[in-house]
Amino acid sequence: MSYGPNYSDLFRRAADYVDKILRGSKPGDIPVEQPTKFEFVINLQTAKALGLTMPPTLLARADEVIE
């Protein structure tokens, strides 16, 4: 299992920072933002190799399931 920020969203937001800097804002004046989108990924192959079973409710909450 993995739970972490959505990197494509982070790259999109980084483009906003670049845009603000190119329009004349000082980098020190732009506030640092925390990630807002997270993704939950479950690898069923690894879980099976470890002898773990994943409850269906957990699988339903996952953004991506690797079979």
PyMOL Python script that loads the backbone (N, CA, C, O; Angstrom):
from pymol import cmd

cmd.read_pdbstr("""\
ATOM      1  N   MET A   1       0.835  -1.165   0.000  1.00  0.00           N
ATOM      2  CA  MET A   1       0.000   0.000   0.000  1.00  0.00           C
ATOM      3  C   MET A   1       0.884   1.234   0.000  1.00  0.00           C
ATOM      4  O   MET A   1       1.991   1.248   0.539  1.00  0.00           O
ATOM      5  N   SER A   2       0.350   2.257  -0.623  1.00  0.00           N
ATOM      6  CA  SER A   2       1.041   3.532  -0.673  1.00  0.00           C
ATOM      7  C   SER A   2       0.007   4.642  -0.574  1.00  0.00           C
ATOM      8  O   SER A   2      -1.029   4.606  -1.238  1.00  0.00           O
ATOM      9  N   TYR A   3       0.304   5.623   0.261  1.00  0.00           N
ATOM     10  CA  TYR A   3      -0.558   6.787   0.390  1.00  0.00           C
ATOM     11  C   TYR A   3       0.337   8.005   0.313  1.00  0.00           C
ATOM     12  O   TYR A   3       1.197   8.210   1.169  1.00  0.00           O
ATOM     13  N   GLY A   4       0.134   8.808  -0.709  1.00  0.00           N
ATOM     14  CA  GLY A   4       0.991   9.970  -0.865  1.00  0.00           C
ATOM     15  C   GLY A   4       0.385  10.992  -1.791  1.00  0.00           C
ATOM     16  O   GLY A   4      -0.720  10.803  -2.300  1.00  0.00           O
ATOM     17  N   PRO A   5       1.108  12.085  -2.012  1.00  0.00           N
ATOM     18  CA  PRO A   5       0.570  13.153  -2.855  1.00  0.00           C
ATOM     19  C   PRO A   5       0.458  12.716  -4.308  1.00  0.00           C
ATOM     20  O   PRO A   5       1.203  11.853  -4.773  1.00  0.00           O
ATOM     21  N   ASN A   6      -0.470  13.316  -5.002  1.00  0.00           N
ATOM     22  CA  ASN A   6      -0.653  13.076  -6.425  1.00  0.00           C
ATOM     23  C   ASN A   6       0.360  13.957  -7.150  1.00  0.00           C
ATOM     24  O   ASN A   6       0.245  15.182  -7.137  1.00  0.00           O
ATOM     25  N   TYR A   7       1.350  13.331  -7.781  1.00  0.00           N
ATOM     26  CA  TYR A   7       2.454  14.092  -8.366  1.00  0.00           C
ATOM     27  C   TYR A   7       2.038  14.902  -9.582  1.00  0.00           C
ATOM     28  O   TYR A   7       2.587  15.980  -9.810  1.00  0.00           O
ATOM     29  N   SER A   8       1.097  14.422 -10.359  1.00  0.00           N
ATOM     30  CA  SER A   8       0.661  15.215 -11.506  1.00  0.00           C
ATOM     31  C   SER A   8       0.013  16.519 -11.042  1.00  0.00           C
ATOM     32  O   SER A   8       0.164  17.553 -11.694  1.00  0.00           O
ATOM     33  N   ASP A   9      -0.698  16.475  -9.932  1.00  0.00           N
ATOM     34  CA  ASP A   9      -1.280  17.697  -9.377  1.00  0.00           C
ATOM     35  C   ASP A   9      -0.177  18.630  -8.868  1.00  0.00           C
ATOM     36  O   ASP A   9      -0.274  19.846  -9.033  1.00  0.00           O
ATOM     37  N   LEU A  10       0.859  18.077  -8.257  1.00  0.00           N
ATOM     38  CA  LEU A  10       1.967  18.907  -7.782  1.00  0.00           C
ATOM     39  C   LEU A  10       2.675  19.611  -8.935  1.00  0.00           C
ATOM     40  O   LEU A  10       3.055  20.775  -8.809  1.00  0.00           O
ATOM     41  N   PHE A  11       2.856  18.912 -10.063  1.00  0.00           N
ATOM     42  CA  PHE A  11       3.511  19.523 -11.216  1.00  0.00           C
ATOM     43  C   PHE A  11       2.646  20.637 -11.796  1.00  0.00           C
ATOM     44  O   PHE A  11       3.163  21.669 -12.222  1.00  0.00           O
ATOM     45  N   ARG A  12       1.330  20.430 -11.811  1.00  0.00           N
ATOM     46  CA  ARG A  12       0.417  21.467 -12.294  1.00  0.00           C
ATOM     47  C   ARG A  12       0.528  22.722 -11.422  1.00  0.00           C
ATOM     48  O   ARG A  12       0.550  23.846 -11.923  1.00  0.00           O
ATOM     49  N   ARG A  13       0.595  22.502 -10.119  1.00  0.00           N
ATOM     50  CA  ARG A  13       0.687  23.637  -9.204  1.00  0.00           C
ATOM     51  C   ARG A  13       2.049  24.314  -9.291  1.00  0.00           C
ATOM     52  O   ARG A  13       2.159  25.519  -9.066  1.00  0.00           O
ATOM     53  N   ALA A  14       3.088  23.546  -9.617  1.00  0.00           N
ATOM     54  CA  ALA A  14       4.413  24.146  -9.805  1.00  0.00           C
ATOM     55  C   ALA A  14       4.399  25.092 -11.002  1.00  0.00           C
ATOM     56  O   ALA A  14       5.077  26.119 -10.994  1.00  0.00           O
ATOM     57  N   ALA A  15       3.630  24.747 -12.025  1.00  0.00           N
ATOM     58  CA  ALA A  15       3.505  25.627 -13.185  1.00  0.00           C
ATOM     59  C   ALA A  15       2.871  26.961 -12.777  1.00  0.00           C
ATOM     60  O   ALA A  15       3.220  28.005 -13.329  1.00  0.00           O
ATOM     61  N   ASP A  16       1.951  26.933 -11.821  1.00  0.00           N
ATOM     62  CA  ASP A  16       1.357  28.180 -11.321  1.00  0.00           C
ATOM     63  C   ASP A  16       2.414  29.055 -10.650  1.00  0.00           C
ATOM     64  O   ASP A  16       2.408  30.277 -10.803  1.00  0.00           O
ATOM     65  N   TYR A  17       3.320  28.419  -9.905  1.00  0.00           N
ATOM     66  CA  TYR A  17       4.406  29.168  -9.273  1.00  0.00           C
ATOM     67  C   TYR A  17       5.288  29.826 -10.328  1.00  0.00           C
ATOM     68  O   TYR A  17       5.640  30.999 -10.206  1.00  0.00           O
ATOM     69  N   VAL A  18       5.641  29.075 -11.354  1.00  0.00           N
ATOM     70  CA  VAL A  18       6.487  29.613 -12.428  1.00  0.00           C
ATOM     71  C   VAL A  18       5.782  30.784 -13.096  1.00  0.00           C
ATOM     72  O   VAL A  18       6.409  31.802 -13.389  1.00  0.00           O
ATOM     73  N   ASP A  19       4.487  30.645 -13.338  1.00  0.00           N
ATOM     74  CA  ASP A  19       3.716  31.711 -13.965  1.00  0.00           C
ATOM     75  C   ASP A  19       3.745  32.975 -13.113  1.00  0.00           C
ATOM     76  O   ASP A  19       3.928  34.075 -13.633  1.00  0.00           O
ATOM     77  N   LYS A  20       3.566  32.817 -11.810  1.00  0.00           N
ATOM     78  CA  LYS A  20       3.576  33.989 -10.916  1.00  0.00           C
ATOM     79  C   LYS A  20       4.940  34.675 -10.923  1.00  0.00           C
ATOM     80  O   LYS A  20       5.024  35.902 -10.906  1.00  0.00           O
ATOM     81  N   ILE A  21       6.013  33.868 -10.949  1.00  0.00           N
ATOM     82  CA  ILE A  21       7.364  34.437 -10.947  1.00  0.00           C
ATOM     83  C   ILE A  21       7.635  35.166 -12.269  1.00  0.00           C
ATOM     84  O   ILE A  21       8.208  36.255 -12.279  1.00  0.00           O
ATOM     85  N   LEU A  22       7.218  34.555 -13.379  1.00  0.00           N
ATOM     86  CA  LEU A  22       7.438  35.194 -14.675  1.00  0.00           C
ATOM     87  C   LEU A  22       6.608  36.471 -14.834  1.00  0.00           C
ATOM     88  O   LEU A  22       6.966  37.345 -15.624  1.00  0.00           O
ATOM     89  N   ARG A  23       5.524  36.582 -14.106  1.00  0.00           N
ATOM     90  CA  ARG A  23       4.701  37.800 -14.155  1.00  0.00           C
ATOM     91  C   ARG A  23       5.205  38.881 -13.204  1.00  0.00           C
ATOM     92  O   ARG A  23       4.626  39.966 -13.141  1.00  0.00           O
ATOM     93  N   GLY A  24       6.280  38.598 -12.463  1.00  0.00           N
ATOM     94  CA  GLY A  24       6.903  39.639 -11.667  1.00  0.00           C
ATOM     95  C   GLY A  24       6.852  39.466 -10.167  1.00  0.00           C
ATOM     96  O   GLY A  24       7.421  40.289  -9.449  1.00  0.00           O
ATOM     97  N   SER A  25       6.202  38.444  -9.659  1.00  0.00           N
ATOM     98  CA  SER A  25       6.175  38.240  -8.210  1.00  0.00           C
ATOM     99  C   SER A  25       7.549  37.787  -7.725  1.00  0.00           C
ATOM    100  O   SER A  25       8.272  37.082  -8.428  1.00  0.00           O
ATOM    101  N   LYS A  26       7.885  38.197  -6.532  1.00  0.00           N
ATOM    102  CA  LYS A  26       9.144  37.752  -5.948  1.00  0.00           C
ATOM    103  C   LYS A  26       8.933  36.343  -5.386  1.00  0.00           C
ATOM    104  O   LYS A  26       7.914  36.093  -4.742  1.00  0.00           O
ATOM    105  N   PRO A  27       9.869  35.419  -5.614  1.00  0.00           N
ATOM    106  CA  PRO A  27       9.708  34.046  -5.106  1.00  0.00           C
ATOM    107  C   PRO A  27       9.527  33.983  -3.592  1.00  0.00           C
ATOM    108  O   PRO A  27       8.836  33.096  -3.090  1.00  0.00           O
ATOM    109  N   GLY A  28      10.135  34.908  -2.865  1.00  0.00           N
ATOM    110  CA  GLY A  28      10.006  34.920  -1.412  1.00  0.00           C
ATOM    111  C   GLY A  28       8.633  35.361  -0.929  1.00  0.00           C
ATOM    112  O   GLY A  28       8.257  35.096   0.213  1.00  0.00           O
ATOM    113  N   ASP A  29       7.887  36.030  -1.793  1.00  0.00           N
ATOM    114  CA  ASP A  29       6.556  36.509  -1.421  1.00  0.00           C
ATOM    115  C   ASP A  29       5.453  35.494  -1.688  1.00  0.00           C
ATOM    116  O   ASP A  29       4.334  35.650  -1.199  1.00  0.00           O
ATOM    117  N   ILE A  30       5.756  34.463  -2.454  1.00  0.00           N
ATOM    118  CA  ILE A  30       4.750  33.458  -2.791  1.00  0.00           C
ATOM    119  C   ILE A  30       4.688  32.442  -1.644  1.00  0.00           C
ATOM    120  O   ILE A  30       5.718  31.878  -1.272  1.00  0.00           O
ATOM    121  N   PRO A  31       3.505  32.200  -1.079  1.00  0.00           N
ATOM    122  CA  PRO A  31       3.421  31.273   0.055  1.00  0.00           C
ATOM    123  C   PRO A  31       3.656  29.823  -0.369  1.00  0.00           C
ATOM    124  O   PRO A  31       3.329  29.429  -1.489  1.00  0.00           O
ATOM    125  N   VAL A  32       4.220  29.048   0.533  1.00  0.00           N
ATOM    126  CA  VAL A  32       4.428  27.616   0.304  1.00  0.00           C
ATOM    127  C   VAL A  32       3.107  26.914   0.592  1.00  0.00           C
ATOM    128  O   VAL A  32       2.480  27.156   1.623  1.00  0.00           O
ATOM    129  N   GLU A  33       2.692  26.052  -0.315  1.00  0.00           N
ATOM    130  CA  GLU A  33       1.422  25.354  -0.164  1.00  0.00           C
ATOM    131  C   GLU A  33       1.658  23.864   0.059  1.00  0.00           C
ATOM    132  O   GLU A  33       2.609  23.286  -0.466  1.00  0.00           O
ATOM    133  N   GLN A  34       0.793  23.267   0.833  1.00  0.00           N
ATOM    134  CA  GLN A  34       0.840  21.828   1.077  1.00  0.00           C
ATOM    135  C   GLN A  34       0.082  21.110  -0.038  1.00  0.00           C
ATOM    136  O   GLN A  34      -0.801  21.700  -0.661  1.00  0.00           O
ATOM    137  N   PRO A  35       0.414  19.841  -0.297  1.00  0.00           N
ATOM    138  CA  PRO A  35      -0.358  19.087  -1.294  1.00  0.00           C
ATOM    139  C   PRO A  35      -1.831  19.010  -0.886  1.00  0.00           C
ATOM    140  O   PRO A  35      -2.157  18.908   0.296  1.00  0.00           O
ATOM    141  N   THR A  36      -2.708  19.059  -1.882  1.00  0.00           N
ATOM    142  CA  THR A  36      -4.135  19.004  -1.598  1.00  0.00           C
ATOM    143  C   THR A  36      -4.772  17.705  -2.078  1.00  0.00           C
ATOM    144  O   THR A  36      -5.819  17.298  -1.575  1.00  0.00           O
ATOM    145  N   LYS A  37      -4.140  17.057  -3.051  1.00  0.00           N
ATOM    146  CA  LYS A  37      -4.683  15.796  -3.557  1.00  0.00           C
ATOM    147  C   LYS A  37      -3.737  14.657  -3.200  1.00  0.00           C
ATOM    148  O   LYS A  37      -2.528  14.746  -3.415  1.00  0.00           O
ATOM    149  N   PHE A  38      -4.298  13.601  -2.658  1.00  0.00           N
ATOM    150  CA  PHE A  38      -3.520  12.424  -2.291  1.00  0.00           C
ATOM    151  C   PHE A  38      -4.115  11.211  -2.992  1.00  0.00           C
ATOM    152  O   PHE A  38      -5.293  11.201  -3.350  1.00  0.00           O
ATOM    153  N   GLU A  39      -3.288  10.190  -3.183  1.00  0.00           N
ATOM    154  CA  GLU A  39      -3.792   8.968  -3.799  1.00  0.00           C
ATOM    155  C   GLU A  39      -3.384   7.754  -2.965  1.00  0.00           C
ATOM    156  O   GLU A  39      -2.325   7.730  -2.338  1.00  0.00           O
ATOM    157  N   PHE A  40      -4.250   6.763  -2.980  1.00  0.00           N
ATOM    158  CA  PHE A  40      -4.072   5.537  -2.217  1.00  0.00           C
ATOM    159  C   PHE A  40      -3.985   4.387  -3.211  1.00  0.00           C
ATOM    160  O   PHE A  40      -4.929   4.136  -3.959  1.00  0.00           O
ATOM    161  N   VAL A  41      -2.848   3.687  -3.220  1.00  0.00           N
ATOM    162  CA  VAL A  41      -2.591   2.613  -4.180  1.00  0.00           C
ATOM    163  C   VAL A  41      -2.344   1.318  -3.416  1.00  0.00           C
ATOM    164  O   VAL A  41      -1.606   1.299  -2.431  1.00  0.00           O
ATOM    165  N   ILE A  42      -2.970   0.235  -3.880  1.00  0.00           N
ATOM    166  CA  ILE A  42      -2.781  -1.083  -3.272  1.00  0.00           C
ATOM    167  C   ILE A  42      -2.224  -2.027  -4.325  1.00  0.00           C
ATOM    168  O   ILE A  42      -2.756  -2.116  -5.432  1.00  0.00           O
ATOM    169  N   ASN A  43      -1.152  -2.732  -3.979  1.00  0.00           N
ATOM    170  CA  ASN A  43      -0.560  -3.723  -4.863  1.00  0.00           C
ATOM    171  C   ASN A  43      -0.994  -5.106  -4.386  1.00  0.00           C
ATOM    172  O   ASN A  43      -0.485  -5.612  -3.385  1.00  0.00           O
ATOM    173  N   LEU A  44      -1.935  -5.711  -5.106  1.00  0.00           N
ATOM    174  CA  LEU A  44      -2.460  -7.018  -4.695  1.00  0.00           C
ATOM    175  C   LEU A  44      -1.451  -8.143  -4.916  1.00  0.00           C
ATOM    176  O   LEU A  44      -1.473  -9.144  -4.200  1.00  0.00           O
ATOM    177  N   GLN A  45      -0.572  -7.987  -5.901  1.00  0.00           N
ATOM    178  CA  GLN A  45       0.448  -9.021  -6.135  1.00  0.00           C
ATOM    179  C   GLN A  45       1.363  -9.149  -4.925  1.00  0.00           C
ATOM    180  O   GLN A  45       1.652 -10.260  -4.478  1.00  0.00           O
ATOM    181  N   THR A  46       1.811  -8.042  -4.405  1.00  0.00           N
ATOM    182  CA  THR A  46       2.685  -8.058  -3.238  1.00  0.00           C
ATOM    183  C   THR A  46       1.942  -8.546  -2.009  1.00  0.00           C
ATOM    184  O   THR A  46       2.490  -9.302  -1.207  1.00  0.00           O
ATOM    185  N   ALA A  47       0.696  -8.117  -1.858  1.00  0.00           N
ATOM    186  CA  ALA A  47      -0.104  -8.567  -0.713  1.00  0.00           C
ATOM    187  C   ALA A  47      -0.279 -10.082  -0.746  1.00  0.00           C
ATOM    188  O   ALA A  47      -0.194 -10.743   0.289  1.00  0.00           O
ATOM    189  N   LYS A  48      -0.518 -10.624  -1.918  1.00  0.00           N
ATOM    190  CA  LYS A  48      -0.685 -12.074  -2.055  1.00  0.00           C
ATOM    191  C   LYS A  48       0.622 -12.793  -1.735  1.00  0.00           C
ATOM    192  O   LYS A  48       0.609 -13.838  -1.084  1.00  0.00           O
ATOM    193  N   ALA A  49       1.755 -12.244  -2.187  1.00  0.00           N
ATOM    194  CA  ALA A  49       3.056 -12.848  -1.919  1.00  0.00           C
ATOM    195  C   ALA A  49       3.372 -12.844  -0.424  1.00  0.00           C
ATOM    196  O   ALA A  49       4.065 -13.734   0.069  1.00  0.00           O
ATOM    197  N   LEU A  50       2.866 -11.848   0.292  1.00  0.00           N
ATOM    198  CA  LEU A  50       3.079 -11.771   1.735  1.00  0.00           C
ATOM    199  C   LEU A  50       2.031 -12.540   2.533  1.00  0.00           C
ATOM    200  O   LEU A  50       2.124 -12.645   3.756  1.00  0.00           O
ATOM    201  N   GLY A  51       1.040 -13.072   1.835  1.00  0.00           N
ATOM    202  CA  GLY A  51      -0.009 -13.832   2.495  1.00  0.00           C
ATOM    203  C   GLY A  51      -1.081 -12.966   3.144  1.00  0.00           C
ATOM    204  O   GLY A  51      -1.750 -13.394   4.085  1.00  0.00           O
ATOM    205  N   LEU A  52      -1.240 -11.762   2.642  1.00  0.00           N
ATOM    206  CA  LEU A  52      -2.232 -10.836   3.191  1.00  0.00           C
ATOM    207  C   LEU A  52      -3.484 -10.832   2.331  1.00  0.00           C
ATOM    208  O   LEU A  52      -3.411 -10.990   1.112  1.00  0.00           O
ATOM    209  N   THR A  53      -4.618 -10.651   2.962  1.00  0.00           N
ATOM    210  CA  THR A  53      -5.860 -10.480   2.222  1.00  0.00           C
ATOM    211  C   THR A  53      -6.376  -9.077   2.496  1.00  0.00           C
ATOM    212  O   THR A  53      -6.355  -8.602   3.632  1.00  0.00           O
ATOM    213  N   MET A  54      -6.833  -8.430   1.453  1.00  0.00           N
ATOM    214  CA  MET A  54      -7.341  -7.074   1.565  1.00  0.00           C
ATOM    215  C   MET A  54      -8.864  -7.100   1.626  1.00  0.00           C
ATOM    216  O   MET A  54      -9.501  -7.711   0.767  1.00  0.00           O
ATOM    217  N   PRO A  55      -9.454  -6.455   2.617  1.00  0.00           N
ATOM    218  CA  PRO A  55     -10.911  -6.402   2.697  1.00  0.00           C
ATOM    219  C   PRO A  55     -11.489  -5.628   1.504  1.00  0.00           C
ATOM    220  O   PRO A  55     -10.867  -4.683   1.019  1.00  0.00           O
ATOM    221  N   PRO A  56     -12.664  -6.022   1.037  1.00  0.00           N
ATOM    222  CA  PRO A  56     -13.273  -5.331  -0.106  1.00  0.00           C
ATOM    223  C   PRO A  56     -13.523  -3.841   0.146  1.00  0.00           C
ATOM    224  O   PRO A  56     -13.466  -3.042  -0.789  1.00  0.00           O
ATOM    225  N   THR A  57     -13.795  -3.467   1.376  1.00  0.00           N
ATOM    226  CA  THR A  57     -14.022  -2.047   1.658  1.00  0.00           C
ATOM    227  C   THR A  57     -12.747  -1.227   1.464  1.00  0.00           C
ATOM    228  O   THR A  57     -12.806  -0.074   1.035  1.00  0.00           O
ATOM    229  N   LEU A  58     -11.601  -1.819   1.780  1.00  0.00           N
ATOM    230  CA  LEU A  58     -10.325  -1.145   1.577  1.00  0.00           C
ATOM    231  C   LEU A  58     -10.027  -1.024   0.089  1.00  0.00           C
ATOM    232  O   LEU A  58      -9.542   0.012  -0.366  1.00  0.00           O
ATOM    233  N   LEU A  59     -10.310  -2.069  -0.663  1.00  0.00           N
ATOM    234  CA  LEU A  59     -10.085  -2.037  -2.102  1.00  0.00           C
ATOM    235  C   LEU A  59     -10.996  -1.000  -2.767  1.00  0.00           C
ATOM    236  O   LEU A  59     -10.606  -0.359  -3.743  1.00  0.00           O
ATOM    237  N   ALA A  60     -12.197  -0.840  -2.239  1.00  0.00           N
ATOM    238  CA  ALA A  60     -13.121   0.132  -2.814  1.00  0.00           C
ATOM    239  C   ALA A  60     -12.665   1.563  -2.589  1.00  0.00           C
ATOM    240  O   ALA A  60     -12.974   2.444  -3.392  1.00  0.00           O
ATOM    241  N   ARG A  61     -11.938   1.807  -1.515  1.00  0.00           N
ATOM    242  CA  ARG A  61     -11.469   3.156  -1.207  1.00  0.00           C
ATOM    243  C   ARG A  61     -10.195   3.524  -1.971  1.00  0.00           C
ATOM    244  O   ARG A  61      -9.846   4.702  -2.051  1.00  0.00           O
ATOM    245  N   ALA A  62      -9.498   2.538  -2.532  1.00  0.00           N
ATOM    246  CA  ALA A  62      -8.233   2.792  -3.216  1.00  0.00           C
ATOM    247  C   ALA A  62      -8.466   3.529  -4.525  1.00  0.00           C
ATOM    248  O   ALA A  62      -9.447   3.285  -5.227  1.00  0.00           O
ATOM    249  N   ASP A  63      -7.535   4.445  -4.842  1.00  0.00           N
ATOM    250  CA  ASP A  63      -7.589   5.151  -6.113  1.00  0.00           C
ATOM    251  C   ASP A  63      -7.115   4.247  -7.249  1.00  0.00           C
ATOM    252  O   ASP A  63      -7.595   4.348  -8.378  1.00  0.00           O
ATOM    253  N   GLU A  64      -6.169   3.363  -6.936  1.00  0.00           N
ATOM    254  CA  GLU A  64      -5.623   2.437  -7.935  1.00  0.00           C
ATOM    255  C   GLU A  64      -5.323   1.102  -7.260  1.00  0.00           C
ATOM    256  O   GLU A  64      -4.790   1.058  -6.151  1.00  0.00           O
ATOM    257  N   VAL A  65      -5.673   0.018  -7.944  1.00  0.00           N
ATOM    258  CA  VAL A  65      -5.390  -1.325  -7.450  1.00  0.00           C
ATOM    259  C   VAL A  65      -4.543  -2.018  -8.505  1.00  0.00           C
ATOM    260  O   VAL A  65      -4.970  -2.176  -9.649  1.00  0.00           O
ATOM    261  N   ILE A  66      -3.339  -2.431  -8.117  1.00  0.00           N
ATOM    262  CA  ILE A  66      -2.447  -3.149  -9.029  1.00  0.00           C
ATOM    263  C   ILE A  66      -2.676  -4.627  -8.823  1.00  0.00           C
ATOM    264  O   ILE A  66      -2.491  -5.159  -7.728  1.00  0.00           O
ATOM    265  N   GLU A  67      -3.085  -5.286  -9.904  1.00  0.00           N
ATOM    266  CA  GLU A  67      -3.394  -6.707  -9.783  1.00  0.00           C
ATOM    267  C   GLU A  67      -2.267  -7.500 -10.307  1.00  0.00           C
ATOM    268  O   GLU A  67      -2.321  -8.730 -10.299  1.00  0.00           O
TER     269      GLU A  67
END
""", "prot")
cmd.dss("prot")
cmd.show_as("cartoon", "prot")
cmd.util.cbc("prot")
cmd.orient("prot")
